[in-house]
Amino acid sequence: MAMDSFDDLVIGTGQAGKPLAGALADAGRRVAVVEARARVGGTCVLTGCTPTKTMVASARVAHLARRGAEYGVRTGPVAVDLEVVRGRKRAVVDSFSSGSRSGLERHDGLELVFGHARFVGPRRVEVALRAGGTRTLEARRVFLNTGTRTRVLPLDGLAEVEWLDNESIMELPRVPDHLVVLGGGFIGLEFGQMFRRFGARVTVVEAGGGLAPREDDDVAEELTELLRYDGLRILTGHRATAVERTGQGVRLTVEGGEGQTTVEGSDLLMAVGRVPNADDLGLDAAGIERTERGFVRVNARLETTAVGVWALGDVNGGPPFTHVAYDDYRIVQRNLIRDGAPFGQGESTREGRPVPYTLFTDPQLGRIGLTEREARERGHTVRVARLDMSRVARAVETDETRGFMKAVVDAHTHRILGAAILGVEGGEVATMIQTAMMGDLPWQTLRDAVFSHPTWGESLNNLFATLD
């Protein structure tokens, strides 16, 4: 079988693989990019950030339309046409994906190959082409950016039930009568609130003792109450054990503090986490080790246990966020390319980088740095600033007073250690705090800064003034 040789081989076109492939090609390398899906873009563009936030926007409009009378705006009954919502989502995804593909194909020396790659030796893969047949590719360097997929709980009876994941739920032509969400993480909560606003009854079943276990208790409890206020039924401390079909949909058996009970609904969404797309890559043939959880093992420079192979993005087990995957690209790019040409071994690592994130419920939860609990566990003497959104002028003016802002500072150095912003545009406000942290500014700088009035960011004056 003929074998094609390249300087670099990139497997996956997510938020790390795509820009890296382009940078390598621009540096004069001969690059092959293998994509297992039919389209370019990875999870974020095709089934993650882009489509979900497009649909979240539709859900928020429905929510505001129902609240019209509170603002003096008379509206009739609000109905959601899910086919139109889906069509809008598809149009945005198609635009982003086609733009990503065009961006790759404009590079000289880059070949885009659609198919599933599997290692057959060190830095050598066999690609089962989507169009049929196979190709064998080898390269001096290989970069994995294959992402993750839905984790499936091994429930009794699941094989006989038609269940949904984050991808298939966005293709529903109808609003479920009663959506049962299995899992209270980012995916489960965003879809749960979204479909509640579309008109479905929603029950969230979470095995843990509460939602958002990484957050401080006051933040997690407030988030839970906000969702319950929106009409979601939330069952924490309930572990699903079995599921079965009924005439109306599904019946989920769960075990909780009160013993065994059942939850009945029309549809079931599996949202209990993600697993890496690493089990079918033939990693053993390339000498690439995986962690106990199945992720590709990497060091701080994102190098795998095989010489000349890197793993970027969710598949390496780092924080599962698009912006982290893109930073993985920047680390590898800085280490291997300088001034537009191949360079060698730079010194960039993922050690110590900030990992902000936003939960796109409404209101959002924007997070940066340490929680209060983490700060105390690390030995900091902390002071905590807290401000209810009901004391934020912009929130009162827009009638969006749910939630609160919280920042943790070091009592001795006056540096900001972390923040949680649970409010409308919480992610944007948290980003402002992150910028201050990156500049090593004391909290007094934000207390005394002159911000435009009335903005969400201006609330930082009052937040940090609570420390006076």
DAQUIGI-V681336 format. One record per backbone hydrogen bond with DSSP energy under -0.5 kcal/mol. CO is the residue of the C=O (numbers start at 1). NH is the residue of the N-H. If there is no record, write none. Layout:
((CO NH) (CO NH))
//
This chain:
((2 136) (4 138) (6 140) (7 140) (7 141) (8 32) (9 11) (9 143) (10 12) (10 34) (11 145) (14 18) (16 20) (17 21) (18 22) (19 23) (20 24) (21 25) (22 26) (23 27) (24 29) (25 28) (27 342) (29 31) (30 7) (30 8) (31 111) (32 10) (33 35) (33 113) (34 12) (35 115) (41 45) (42 46) (43 47) (43 48) (44 50) (48 52) (49 53) (50 54) (51 55) (52 56) (53 57) (54 58) (55 59) (56 60) (57 61) (58 62) (59 63) (60 64) (61 65) (62 66) (63 67) (65 68) (67 70) (67 71) (68 71) (68 73) (69 72) (72 74) (77 79) (79 81) (80 82) (81 84) (81 85) (82 86) (83 87) (84 88) (85 89) (86 90) (87 91) (88 92) (89 93) (90 94) (91 95) (92 96) (93 97) (94 98) (95 99) (96 100) (97 101) (98 102) (99 103) (100 104) (101 105) (102 106) (104 107) (107 110) (109 31) (111 33) (111 113) (113 35) (113 115) (114 130) (115 117) (116 128) (118 126) (121 124) (123 139) (124 120) (124 121) (125 137) (126 118) (126 128) (127 129) (127 135) (128 116) (129 132) (133 129) (135 127) (135 137) (136 4) (137 125) (138 6) (141 9) (142 310) (143 11) (144 312) (145 14) (147 277) (149 275) (151 153) (151 272) (153 155) (155 158) (156 243) (157 160) (158 161) (161 163) (164 270) (165 169) (167 170) (168 171) (169 172) (174 176) (177 201) (178 180) (178 266) (178 267) (179 181) (179 203) (180 182) (180 269) (181 183) (181 205) (182 271) (184 212) (185 189) (186 190) (187 191) (188 192) (189 193) (190 194) (191 195) (192 196) (193 197) (194 198) (195 199) (195 200) (196 199) (201 179) (202 233) (203 181) (203 205) (204 206) (204 235) (205 183) (206 237) (206 238) (208 237) (212 215) (216 220) (217 221) (218 222) (219 223) (220 224) (221 225) (222 226) (223 227) (224 228) (225 229) (226 230) (227 232) (228 231) (232 234) (233 204) (233 235) (234 236) (235 206) (237 239) (238 240) (239 255) (241 156) (242 253) (244 251) (249 246) (250 265) (251 244) (252 254) (252 263) (253 241) (253 242) (254 261) (255 239) (256 259) (259 256) (261 254) (263 252) (265 250) (267 180) (268 164) (268 270) (269 182) (269 271) (271 185) (273 151) (275 149) (276 278) (276 279) (278 281) (281 119) (282 285) (282 286) (283 286) (283 287) (283 288) (284 287) (287 289) (289 297) (291 294) (295 291) (299 302) (300 350) (302 311) (303 299) (306 309) (308 142) (309 304) (310 144) (312 315) (313 316) (313 318) (314 317) (315 296) (319 321) (321 325) (322 326) (323 327) (324 328) (325 329) (326 330) (327 331) (328 332) (329 333) (330 334) (331 335) (332 336) (333 337) (335 346) (336 343) (338 341) (341 338) (344 346) (350 353) (357 367) (358 360) (359 361) (359 365) (364 366) (364 423) (365 359) (366 421) (367 357) (368 419) (371 375) (372 376) (373 377) (374 378) (375 380) (376 379) (380 382) (381 411) (383 385) (383 409) (385 407) (387 405) (388 391) (389 392) (391 393) (392 396) (393 397) (394 398) (395 399) (395 400) (396 399) (403 389) (404 422) (405 387) (406 420) (407 385) (408 417) (408 418) (409 383) (409 411) (410 414) (414 443) (415 410) (417 370) (418 408) (419 368) (420 406) (420 422) (421 366) (421 423) (422 404) (423 364) (423 426) (425 429) (426 430) (427 431) (428 432) (429 433) (430 434) (431 435) (432 436) (433 437) (434 438) (435 439) (436 441) (437 440) (441 416) (442 445) (442 446) (443 446) (443 447) (444 448) (445 449) (449 451) (452 455) (456 459) (457 460) (458 461) (458 462) (459 463) (460 464) (461 465) (462 466) (463 466) (464 467) (465 468))
//
